Amino acid sequence: IDSSQFSISSGYDRDQRTIFMPAMGTTSFQIIWDFEDDIPVSGFELTWRYPPLAYYMEYQHPDDYENWVFINQWGPSPVPNIAVPFFQEWIIGFPARRIRLTVLDAKTYDEGKLIALRDTLYYRPTGLNLLHKMPVQVSSFFSEHIPQKITDGSDRGDYWRTPDGVRSAEIVIDFEPLPPPGPAD
């Protein structure tokens, strides 16, 4: 067995053939990803080879390096020895310097107590205006203040509006042309 396939870097190398696996029988551990700078994180994905019974994620906010901010906990199941799913995704963003994963308990598999992380992906904002030039429909508009002004990305003062006396209006923006999100490099 090539032990280099189980190193900690295998838990975030984007290679599904490698995994991070601590020593067999380990029941809990922590991994800290240090970005070495304050960055906006728009979400993350975790893929497990041998998922634990329970774990949680935290981050260090750029304004407070002394404390960790709780993100979420996955598990434990009310049914004994049921691991978390093989895949978890978090899509709520936060600013972070470091992110910490803490495994609370390992599952007992046929081979014994195992925990193995296949891959971790962190997403960063792209800076793209996702609404720019997207198709838009409105229930009403006034004169030159046409619906396309909502998504044209033009300067202030160039806008859509309803006719006088209209008390409510509906805007529908079609996001269908958007490409699927992908991890930031």
Accessible surface in RSA format (square Angstrom, percent):
REM  Atomic radii and reference values for relative SASA: ProtOr
REM  Chains: A
REM  Algorithm: Lee & Richards
REM  Probe-radius: 1.40
REM  Slices: 20
REM RES _ NUM      All-atoms   Total-Side   Main-Chain    Non-polar    All polar
REM                ABS   REL    ABS   REL    ABS   REL    ABS   REL    ABS   REL
RES ILE A   1   195.40 111.2 115.01  85.7  80.38 193.7 127.30  91.7  68.10 184.8
RES ASP A   2    83.02  58.2  68.32  68.0  14.70  34.7  34.58  81.4  48.44  48.3
RES SER A   3    87.51  73.9  78.83 105.2   8.68  20.0  43.16  91.9  44.35  62.1
RES SER A   4    72.97  61.7  57.71  77.0  15.27  35.2  51.67 110.0  21.30  29.8
RES GLN A   5    76.20  42.6  74.90  54.7   1.30   3.1   7.88  16.8  68.32  51.8
RES PHE A   6    55.07  27.6  50.61  31.3   4.47  11.6  50.93  30.9   4.14  11.8
RES SER A   7    47.34  40.0  36.76  49.1  10.58  24.4  42.58  90.7   4.76   6.7
RES ILE A   8    86.55  49.3  82.24  61.3   4.31  10.4  82.24  59.2   4.31  11.7
RES SER A   9    51.71  43.7  51.43  68.6   0.28   0.7  29.41  62.6  22.30  31.2
RES SER A  10     4.67   3.9   4.37   5.8   0.29   0.7   0.29   0.6   4.37   6.1
RES GLY A  11     1.37   1.7   0.00   N/A   1.37   1.7   1.37   3.8   0.00   0.0
RES TYR A  12   102.64  47.9  89.48  50.9  13.16  34.2  57.47  43.2  45.17  55.7
RES ASP A  13    60.11  42.1  33.30  33.1  26.81  63.4  31.02  73.0  29.09  29.0
RES ARG A  14   121.96  51.2  94.48  48.2  27.48  65.4  47.70  65.2  74.26  45.0
RES ASP A  15    34.54  24.2  31.54  31.4   3.01   7.1  15.35  36.1  19.19  19.1
RES GLN A  16    93.96  52.5  87.78  64.1   6.19  14.7  60.49 128.8  33.47  25.4
RES ARG A  17   193.72  81.3 169.38  86.3  24.34  57.9  80.40 109.9 113.31  68.7
RES THR A  18    18.10  12.9  17.84  18.1   0.26   0.6  18.10  24.3   0.00   0.0
RES ILE A  19    18.17  10.3  18.17  13.5   0.00   0.0  18.17  13.1   0.00   0.0
RES PHE A  20    23.49  11.8  23.49  14.6   0.00   0.0  23.49  14.2   0.00   0.0
RES MET A  21    50.53  26.2  38.36  25.4  12.16  29.0  37.76  32.1  12.77  16.9
RES PRO A  22    23.97  17.5  13.19  12.0  10.78  39.2  21.11  17.4   2.86  17.8
RES ALA A  23    80.74  74.2  58.52  90.3  22.22  50.5  71.11 100.1   9.63  25.5
RES MET A  24   113.24  58.6  83.09  55.0  30.15  71.8  46.79  39.8  66.45  88.0
RES GLY A  25    43.14  53.2   0.00   N/A  43.14  53.2  27.37  75.1  15.77  35.3
RES THR A  26    35.93  25.6  24.79  25.1  11.15  26.6  22.40  30.1  13.53  20.5
RES THR A  27    60.35  42.9  57.68  58.5   2.67   6.4  30.02  40.3  30.34  45.9
RES SER A  28    60.01  50.7  46.02  61.4  13.98  32.2  13.13  28.0  46.88  65.7
RES PHE A  29    32.16  16.1  19.57  12.1  12.59  32.8  31.75  19.3   0.41   1.2
RES GLN A  30    92.14  51.5  64.98  47.5  27.15  64.7  21.06  44.8  71.08  53.9
RES ILE A  31     6.26   3.6   4.13   3.1   2.13   5.1   6.26   4.5   0.00   0.0
RES ILE A  32    83.55  47.5  55.67  41.5  27.89  67.2  55.67  40.1  27.89  75.7
RES TRP A  33    23.88   9.6  20.46   9.9   3.42   8.0  23.88  12.7   0.00   0.0
RES ASP A  34    70.38  49.3  45.70  45.5  24.67  58.3  21.79  51.3  48.58  48.4
RES PHE A  35    52.18  26.1  29.92  18.5  22.26  57.9  35.05  21.3  17.13  49.0
RES GLU A  36   143.51  82.4 120.09  90.9  23.42  55.8  37.58  72.7 105.92  86.5
RES ASP A  37    86.19  60.4  86.03  85.6   0.16   0.4  17.36  40.9  68.83  68.6
RES ASP A  38    59.43  41.6  40.72  40.5  18.71  44.2  16.25  38.3  43.18  43.1
RES ILE A  39    22.05  12.5  19.76  14.7   2.29   5.5  21.70  15.6   0.34   0.9
RES PRO A  40    67.15  48.9  66.67  60.8   0.48   1.8  66.85  55.2   0.30   1.9
RES VAL A  41     2.21   1.5   0.12   0.1   2.09   5.0   0.23   0.2   1.98   5.4
RES SER A  42    40.78  34.5  32.41  43.3   8.37  19.3  31.00  66.0   9.78  13.7
RES GLY A  43     0.65   0.8   0.00   N/A   0.65   0.8   0.65   1.8   0.00   0.0
RES PHE A  44     0.01   0.0   0.00   0.0   0.01   0.0   0.00   0.0   0.01   0.0
RES GLU A  45    30.05  17.3  29.67  22.4   0.38   0.9   1.40   2.7  28.64  23.4
RES LEU A  46     0.20   0.1   0.00   0.0   0.20   0.5   0.20   0.1   0.00   0.0
RES THR A  47    33.56  23.9  33.56  34.0   0.00   0.0  21.67  29.1  11.89  18.0
RES TRP A  48     3.68   1.5   0.06   0.0   3.62   8.5   0.06   0.0   3.62   5.9
RES ARG A  49    98.58  41.4  95.58  48.7   3.00   7.1   4.94   6.8  93.64  56.8
RES TYR A  50    35.20  16.4  35.20  20.0   0.00   0.0  18.38  13.8  16.83  20.7
RES PRO A  51     2.22   1.6   2.22   2.0   0.00   0.0   2.22   1.8   0.00   0.0
RES PRO A  52     0.00   0.0   0.00   0.0   0.00   0.0   0.00   0.0   0.00   0.0
RES LEU A  53    23.31  13.0  23.05  16.5   0.26   0.7  23.05  16.2   0.26   0.7
RES ALA A  54     2.60   2.4   2.60   4.0   0.00   0.0   2.60   3.7   0.00   0.0
RES TYR A  55     0.00   0.0   0.00   0.0   0.00   0.0   0.00   0.0   0.00   0.0
RES TYR A  56    44.69  20.9  44.69  25.4   0.00   0.0  16.56  12.4  28.13  34.7
RES MET A  57     0.00   0.0   0.00   0.0   0.00   0.0   0.00   0.0   0.00   0.0
RES GLU A  58    19.68  11.3  19.68  14.9   0.00   0.0   0.00   0.0  19.68  16.1
RES TYR A  59    26.05  12.2  26.05  14.8   0.00   0.0   5.53   4.2  20.52  25.3
RES GLN A  60    13.92   7.8  13.92  10.2   0.00   0.0   0.00   0.0  13.92  10.6
RES HIS A  61    50.80  27.8  50.71  35.2   0.09   0.2  31.31  32.3  19.49  22.7
RES PRO A  62    31.20  22.7  16.92  15.4  14.29  51.9  16.92  14.0  14.29  88.8
RES ASP A  63   127.72  89.5  90.87  90.4  36.84  87.1  34.70  81.7  93.01  92.8
RES ASP A  64    53.58  37.5  48.50  48.3   5.08  12.0  26.60  62.6  26.98  26.9
RES TYR A  65    87.53  40.9  73.93  42.1  13.60  35.4  68.51  51.5  19.02  23.4
RES GLU A  66   150.32  86.3 124.57  94.2  25.75  61.3  49.01  94.8 101.31  82.7
RES ASN A  67    86.63  59.7  83.23  80.4   3.41   8.2  21.78  52.4  64.85  62.7
RES TRP A  68    58.99  23.7  32.86  15.9  26.13  61.4  20.43  10.9  38.56  62.6
RES VAL A  69    59.14  38.9  55.63  50.4   3.51   8.5  59.14  51.4   0.00   0.0
RES PHE A  70   117.75  58.9  97.99  60.7  19.76  51.4  97.99  59.4  19.76  56.5
RES ILE A  71    18.89  10.7   2.33   1.7  16.56  39.9   6.34   4.6  12.55  34.1
RES ASN A  72    40.78  28.1  40.78  39.4   0.00   0.0   0.00   0.0  40.78  39.4
RES GLN A  73    69.65  38.9  51.09  37.3  18.56  44.2  12.89  27.4  56.77  43.1
RES TRP A  74    36.18  14.5  32.97  16.0   3.21   7.5  22.31  11.9  13.87  22.5
RES GLY A  75    31.53  38.9   0.00   N/A  31.53  38.9  10.69  29.3  20.84  46.7
RES PRO A  76    93.42  68.1  74.81  68.2  18.60  67.6  74.81  61.8  18.60 115.6
RES SER A  77    39.39  33.3  19.00  25.4  20.39  47.0  17.31  36.9  22.08  30.9
RES PRO A  78   137.00  99.8  97.83  89.2  39.18 142.4 111.62  92.2  25.38 157.7
RES VAL A  79    88.10  58.0  85.61  77.5   2.49   6.0  87.03  75.6   1.07   2.9
RES PRO A  80   116.58  85.0  97.12  88.5  19.46  70.8 107.36  88.6   9.22  57.3
RES ASN A  81    63.62  43.9  54.20  52.4   9.42  22.7  26.59  64.0  37.03  35.8
RES ILE A  82    85.69  48.8  83.92  62.5   1.77   4.3  84.45  60.8   1.25   3.4
RES ALA A  83    22.61  20.8   6.86  10.6  15.74  35.8   7.13  10.0  15.48  41.0
RES VAL A  84     9.15   6.0   2.05   1.9   7.09  17.1   6.11   5.3   3.04   8.2
RES PRO A  85    88.82  64.7  78.47  71.5  10.34  37.6  88.78  73.3   0.03   0.2
RES PHE A  86   123.31  61.7 120.96  74.9   2.35   6.1 120.96  73.3   2.35   6.7
RES PHE A  87    99.81  49.9  88.07  54.6  11.73  30.5  88.07  53.4  11.73  33.6
RES GLN A  88     7.96   4.5   3.64   2.7   4.32  10.3   7.96  16.9   0.00   0.0
RES GLU A  89    90.76  52.1  65.81  49.8  24.95  59.4   8.94  17.3  81.82  66.8
RES TRP A  90    49.46  19.8  48.10  23.3   1.36   3.2  47.35  25.2   2.11   3.4
RES ILE A  91   136.70  77.8 115.57  86.1  21.13  50.9 115.57  83.2  21.13  57.3
RES ILE A  92   110.26  62.7 106.92  79.7   3.34   8.1 110.26  79.4   0.00   0.0
RES GLY A  93    43.64  53.8   0.00   N/A  43.64  53.8  15.30  42.0  28.34  63.5
RES PHE A  94    18.60   9.3   8.80   5.5   9.79  25.5  15.66   9.5   2.94   8.4
RES PRO A  95    54.23  39.5  53.67  48.9   0.56   2.0  53.91  44.5   0.31   2.0
RES ALA A  96     0.00   0.0   0.00   0.0   0.00   0.0   0.00   0.0   0.00   0.0
RES ARG A  97    54.91  23.1  54.91  28.0   0.00   0.0   0.00   0.0  54.91  33.3
RES ARG A  98    64.90  27.2  64.90  33.1   0.00   0.0   9.71  13.3  55.18  33.4
RES ILE A  99     0.00   0.0   0.00   0.0   0.00   0.0   0.00   0.0   0.00   0.0
RES ARG A 100    39.28  16.5  39.16  20.0   0.12   0.3   0.00   0.0  39.28  23.8
RES LEU A 101     0.01   0.0   0.01   0.0   0.00   0.0   0.01   0.0   0.00   0.0
RES THR A 102    13.01   9.3  13.01  13.2   0.00   0.0  13.01  17.5   0.00   0.0
RES VAL A 103     0.19   0.1   0.00   0.0   0.19   0.5   0.00   0.0   0.19   0.5
RES LEU A 104    77.07  42.9  56.09  40.1  20.97  52.7  57.40  40.3  19.66  52.9
RES ASP A 105    53.80  37.7  53.80  53.5   0.00   0.0  14.72  34.6  39.07  39.0
RES ALA A 106     0.03   0.0   0.00   0.0   0.03   0.1   0.00   0.0   0.03   0.1
RES LYS A 107    39.37  19.2  39.37  24.2   0.00   0.0  19.65  17.7  19.71  21.0
RES THR A 108    67.77  48.2  59.95  60.8   7.82  18.6  47.86  64.3  19.91  30.1
RES TYR A 109    40.77  19.0  30.01  17.1  10.76  28.0  35.60  26.8   5.17   6.4
RES ASP A 110   157.66 110.4 115.43 114.9  42.24  99.9  38.26  90.1 119.40 119.1
RES GLU A 111    97.06  55.7  75.38  57.0  21.68  51.6  51.00  98.6  46.06  37.6
RES GLY A 112    23.25  28.7   0.00   N/A  23.25  28.7  23.17  63.6   0.08   0.2
RES LYS A 113    66.93  32.7  62.03  38.1   4.90  11.7  45.87  41.3  21.06  22.4
RES LEU A 114     9.67   5.4   7.91   5.7   1.76   4.4   9.67   6.8   0.00   0.0
RES ILE A 115     3.02   1.7   0.29   0.2   2.73   6.6   0.29   0.2   2.73   7.4
RES ALA A 116     0.08   0.1   0.00   0.0   0.08   0.2   0.08   0.1   0.00   0.0
RES LEU A 117     0.88   0.5   0.35   0.3   0.53   1.3   0.35   0.2   0.53   1.4
RES ARG A 118    50.05  21.0  50.05  25.5   0.00   0.0   4.79   6.5  45.26  27.4
RES ASP A 119     7.51   5.3   6.63   6.6   0.88   2.1   2.88   6.8   4.63   4.6
RES THR A 120     4.73   3.4   0.00   0.0   4.73  11.3   0.21   0.3   4.52   6.8
RES LEU A 121    35.61  19.8  33.58  24.0   2.02   5.1  35.57  25.0   0.04   0.1
RES TYR A 122    32.39  15.1  21.44  12.2  10.95  28.5  21.44  16.1  10.95  13.5
RES TYR A 123    34.67  16.2  34.67  19.7   0.00   0.0  26.73  20.1   7.94   9.8
RES ARG A 124   103.12  43.3  95.75  48.8   7.38  17.6  22.11  30.2  81.02  49.1
RES PRO A 125    75.47  55.0  49.07  44.7  26.40  96.0  56.13  46.3  19.34 120.2
RES THR A 126   103.74  73.8  66.61  67.5  37.13  88.5  68.29  91.7  35.45  53.6
RES GLY A 127    78.85  97.2   0.00   N/A  78.85  97.2  43.12 118.3  35.73  80.0
RES LEU A 128   129.18  71.9 111.25  79.6  17.93  45.1 113.50  79.7  15.69  42.2
RES ASN A 129    92.16  63.6  67.04  64.8  25.13  60.5  35.67  85.8  56.49  54.6
RES LEU A 130    94.10  52.4  87.61  62.7   6.49  16.3  89.99  63.2   4.11  11.1
RES LEU A 131    62.05  34.6  61.98  44.3   0.07   0.2  61.98  43.5   0.07   0.2
RES HIS A 132    82.25  45.0  71.59  49.8  10.65  27.3  42.01  43.3  40.23  46.8
RES LYS A 133   140.84  68.7 113.02  69.3  27.82  66.2  77.63  69.9  63.21  67.3
RES MET A 134    25.79  13.4  22.08  14.6   3.70   8.8  20.44  17.4   5.35   7.1
RES PRO A 135    69.27  50.5  56.53  51.5  12.75  46.3  68.99  57.0   0.29   1.8
RES VAL A 136    15.72  10.3   1.10   1.0  14.61  35.2   1.45   1.3  14.27  38.7
RES GLN A 137   129.66  72.5 125.65  91.8   4.01   9.6  40.16  85.5  89.50  67.9
RES VAL A 138    29.68  19.5   1.55   1.4  28.13  67.8   4.60   4.0  25.08  68.0
RES SER A 139    76.16  64.4  34.55  46.1  41.61  95.8  43.59  92.8  32.57  45.6
RES SER A 140    32.46  27.4  24.59  32.8   7.87  18.1  31.70  67.5   0.76   1.1
RES PHE A 141    96.33  48.2  79.80  49.4  16.53  43.0  79.80  48.4  16.53  47.3
RES PHE A 142    77.86  39.0  76.81  47.6   1.05   2.7  77.86  47.2   0.00   0.0
RES SER A 143    67.67  57.2  33.10  44.2  34.56  79.6  29.05  61.9  38.62  54.1
RES GLU A 144   113.23  65.0 102.44  77.5  10.79  25.7  65.68 127.0  47.54  38.8
RES HIS A 145    25.58  14.0  25.58  17.8   0.00   0.0  13.69  14.1  11.90  13.8
RES ILE A 146    65.39  37.2  65.39  48.7   0.00   0.0  65.39  47.1   0.00   0.0
RES PRO A 147    14.57  10.6  14.57  13.3   0.00   0.0  14.57  12.0   0.00   0.0
RES GLN A 148    96.22  53.8  95.51  69.8   0.71   1.7  50.67 107.9  45.55  34.5
RES LYS A 149    54.55  26.6  45.23  27.8   9.31  22.2   7.94   7.1  46.61  49.6
RES ILE A 150    51.82  29.5  23.63  17.6  28.20  68.0  30.96  22.3  20.86  56.6
RES THR A 151     5.65   4.0   2.76   2.8   2.90   6.9   2.90   3.9   2.76   4.2
RES ASP A 152    33.23  23.3  23.80  23.7   9.42  22.3  14.70  34.6  18.53  18.5
RES GLY A 153    53.31  65.7   0.00   N/A  53.31  65.7  18.85  51.7  34.46  77.2
RES SER A 154    55.39  46.8  22.26  29.7  33.13  76.3  31.57  67.2  23.82  33.4
RES ASP A 155   121.28  85.0 112.74 112.2   8.54  20.2  33.76  79.4  87.52  87.3
RES ARG A 156   239.45 100.5 207.51 105.8  31.94  76.1  89.18 121.9 150.27  91.1
RES GLY A 157    64.90  80.0   0.00   N/A  64.90  80.0  35.65  97.8  29.25  65.5
RES ASP A 158    55.09  38.6  41.51  41.3  13.58  32.1  20.15  47.4  34.94  34.8
RES TYR A 159   100.44  46.9  97.92  55.7   2.52   6.6  67.79  50.9  32.65  40.2
RES TRP A 160    48.03  19.3  33.78  16.4  14.24  33.4  33.78  18.0  14.24  23.1
RES ARG A 161    70.26  29.5  66.65  34.0   3.61   8.6  26.07  35.6  44.19  26.8
RES THR A 162    29.20  20.8  23.87  24.2   5.32  12.7   8.00  10.7  21.19  32.0
RES PRO A 163    42.18  30.7  40.02  36.5   2.16   7.8  40.02  33.0   2.16  13.4
RES ASP A 164   121.79  85.3  94.81  94.4  26.99  63.8  41.45  97.6  80.34  80.1
RES GLY A 165    74.89  92.3   0.00   N/A  74.89  92.3  43.58 119.6  31.30  70.1
RES VAL A 166    59.41  39.1  34.15  30.9  25.26  60.9  39.07  33.9  20.35  55.2
RES ARG A 167   232.34  97.6 190.86  97.3  41.48  98.8  75.06 102.6 157.28  95.3
RES SER A 168    98.13  82.9  76.56 102.2  21.57  49.7  48.83 104.0  49.30  69.1
RES ALA A 169    45.82  42.1   6.66  10.3  39.16  89.1  11.88  16.7  33.94  89.9
RES GLU A 170   110.62  63.5 106.30  80.4   4.32  10.3  36.76  71.1  73.86  60.3
RES ILE A 171    77.09  43.9  50.70  37.8  26.39  63.6  50.70  36.5  26.39  71.6
RES VAL A 172    72.70  47.8  68.49  62.0   4.21  10.1  71.79  62.4   0.91   2.5
RES ILE A 173    38.88  22.1  21.46  16.0  17.42  42.0  21.46  15.5  17.42  47.3
RES ASP A 174    64.41  45.1  59.21  58.9   5.20  12.3  22.34  52.6  42.06  42.0
RES PHE A 175    97.37  48.7  88.87  55.0   8.49  22.1  89.23  54.1   8.13  23.3
RES GLU A 176   149.42  85.8 128.76  97.4  20.66  49.2  52.03 100.6  97.39  79.5
RES PRO A 177    80.73  58.8  46.23  42.1  34.50 125.4  59.47  49.1  21.26 132.2
RES LEU A 178    54.13  30.1  36.52  26.1  17.61  44.3  36.52  25.6  17.61  47.4
RES PRO A 179   101.39  73.9  85.74  78.2  15.66  56.9  91.57  75.6   9.82  61.0
RES PRO A 180   118.70  86.5  98.05  89.4  20.65  75.1 104.45  86.2  14.25  88.5
RES PRO A 181   130.44  95.1  99.58  90.8  30.86 112.2 110.62  91.3  19.82 123.2
RES GLY A 182    45.32  55.9   0.00   N/A  45.32  55.9  22.30  61.2  23.02  51.5
RES PRO A 183    51.69  37.7  36.30  33.1  15.39  55.9  36.30  30.0  15.39  95.6
RES ALA A 184    34.72  31.9  16.21  25.0  18.51  42.1  25.49  35.9   9.23  24.5
RES ASP A 185   164.11 115.0  98.85  98.4  65.26 154.3  68.25 160.6  95.87  95.6
END  Absolute sums over single chains surface
CHAIN  1 A    11433.3       8941.8       2491.5       6547.7       4885.6
END  Absolute sums over all chains
TOTAL         11433.3       8941.8       2491.5       6547.7       4885.6
